Amino acid sequence: MSGANSVTYQLMNPNGGSPRFGFIVAKSVGNAVVRNRVRRRLKAAAWSMAPGLPAGAETVFRALPLSATADFAVLSAEVERSAARLAEKS
């Protein structure tokens, strides 16, 4: 799923297990300080929604350059919306 600030990919692990997350934040997002802040924000948003994900969900978030200036609330809502849509399709 694609949003204004990130792109979300999801794969279901057939062996189950707790949800896992990966984060891709390229240099196009900003310098190291900005990239780490974006990664921390994505990580916080992802872990807050982890209990609602099915067992075995493996989700990767790729940050887009606009994520560097996005509010946490906007970024969090986008992450939740994308993951929910992907969970429906699985």
Summary of the structure (lengths in Angstrom):
residues: 90
radius of gyration: 12.6
end to end distance: 13.0
largest distance: 37.6
contacts: 271
relative contact order: 0.31
helix: 51%
strand: 22%
